């Protein structure tokens, strides 16, 4: 896979512009109604890394990072400061933050997910790049221990239990996570004069499926 398990400098992603993107096909009907469909089961995040730059040293750091990824060739981890953990931004992560599955007594591997709720609707987002050492797991009220009760694959977001959870038991997780992304341009254009004048380079970054 064309992916480097390295994080874009977190101090430079702070202040970047970005968020979720959805693709919806809208067809206007003759009677004034609309038909709306989406080919995407999951949203994709898009960012502008240039808005986090504050100095010439920052520009140099981004150039080095871009060159080491061979431009768009290799993906990398990105910290989305507006959405990077299982809890709300003002709270510490906890084992009961997100219900990720229900045990059936047979299945021993589960994907970490984050649930987004509004009204009666829920969107379950797969989390494929949890931060190493941050994952907390519980089954019902029973806190589980990493490497003793389960293992975490930080490159896929898969949790594997040594023994499958009992039927009808709820599996919970708390965690921090990164977004798998790549640069979305074959060139990285900087203008030192305009940068000093307060303008920043345009450095598009796009989420990738892994």
N, C-alpha and C positions, 0 to 999 in steps of 0.2 A: 504494500500500500504506500502511496506517495504522501506520507504524513510523518512529520517530525514531532516527537513528544516533547516539545519545548514551548514555553509560554512567551508570548509577546510581552515586552517589559510592562509590568502592571502599572508603573507610574506614568507610562505614556498612554496607556489605554484609558486612564482616568481623565475624564473631560472630553473623551471622544463622543461623536454623535452617532447614534445608531439605535436599532430595535428590530422587532419582528416584521417580516414581510410575508404577505399572503398573495397567492395568485387566484383570482376569481374571474371567470368568464361571464360577462353580463350581456344578455341579449334582450334588447328592447322589442316588445311585441307591438303589433299594430293597435291593440286595444289599450295601450298605455301601461300594461303590466310588464314585469320583467321575469326572465328566467336566469337563475344564477347557479353556476356549477363551479367546482374547483377540482383540478387534477392533483392537488397537493393534500396529502393527509396531514402533513406537518408544516408549520411555518419555517421560514429561514430567516436568520438574522443578517442584517447588513450594517456596516459601520464605516465611519470615516476616521481613520487613525490619525490623520493630519491635525485634527482639532485638539489632540492631546499634546502637541509639541509646544515647547516654551522657550527653547534655546537652540543654539547651533549644535551643542553637544547632543541634544535630542535628535536633531536631523541626522547627525553622524551615526547615532545608535540605530535609527530606523534603516538607514542605507545599509549598514552592516547586516542587520536582520534580514532585509529584503534580499541581499546578495546571497546570504547563506541558505535561503529558501529557494534560490534560483527563480525569483519572481513568483509566478503563479504555479510553479512546478510542485512544490511541497506545501502541504497544509501545516497548520500549527495551532497551538492553544491560545485562546483569547479570553481575558477576564472581562466580562460585562459587568461593570460596577453597579448597574441598575438592577441586575438579576443574576446573582452568582451563588445563591445558596438556597437550601430547602425551606428556610424560615423567612419571615418578613424581614426587610432590611434592618429594622431596629432591634431585632432579637438575635440571641445566640442560637446556633443550630441545636436540635434535640432529636433523640431517637424517634419520637412519635410525630415528627413534622409531616411526613408524607406516607400514606399507605400505598405501597407499590404492588401488592399482590395479596391473594388469599391462598393459603396452603391447601393441598389436596392429598397429602400423605405420600405422593409419588414424585412430584416435581421438586427438584433441588436447586434449580438455577432460575434467577429472576433478573429482569432488566430494571435498573433504577429509573424511576420516572418522577416528574414533577407535575402535580395537578393544578391547573388554573381554573378556578371556579368563579362563576358570575351568574346570579340567579339560579336557575335549575340546570345550567349547562356546565359541563366539565371538559376541559381539554387536557389529555395526558401526554406530556412531552417526554420523549425518551432522553435520558441523560447518559451520554456515552463517554464523557471525559470528567469523571469525578476527580477531585484533588486528592492526591495521595495523603493518607493518614487522617482524612477528614470524615470518612464514612462511619456512621453509627447505625446499628441495626437492632431491632427488637421484634419479637414475635409475641403478639398480644402485650402483656405487661412484663414479659421476660426479656431483659437486656441480654444481648448476645455479644460474645467476645471475638474480635478479629483473630484469625488463624486457629482459634480453638473451636468455634462454632461455624465459622464461615470464612470464605476468602473473597477478596475484591479484585477484579481485573480493572485497573485504572485506565486501560486503553479502550475498553468496550462498555464499561458501566454494568457489567454482569456480576451479580452476587451469587456465589455457589455455597450452599449449606453442606456440611458434612453429613447431616441427616435431614431428610425432607421435613419441612414443617407439617404438623398434624393437620388433618382435614378441617376446613372452616376456621382456621386460625389466621388472623390478620398479620401481614408482614409489613413493618414500618421501617423507614430510613430517614436519617438526617445527614446532610452532606454539604460541602461546597463543590462547585463545578466550574469548568471552563467550557467554552464553545469551540468546536472544531471549525476552523476557518482557513481561508487562503487569501492572498492578495488578488485583487480583481482587476489588475492592469499589468500589461507587459512593459510598462515604463514607470519610472519613479522620478517625477519632475520636481525640482526644487529651484527656488529663486531666492538667493540670500538677501538681495536688496528688498524684495517685497516682504520677506519674512521679518526683516528688521522693521519694516513699516507697519507691521501688525497683521499681515496676511499669512495664511498657513498653506502648506502644500495639500493637494487633494490626494489622499491615500486610501482608495476604496478597499474594503475588506468584506468578504462574503462567506457565510456559513457553508460548510460542505457536509454531505452525507458520508458517514463512516461506518 
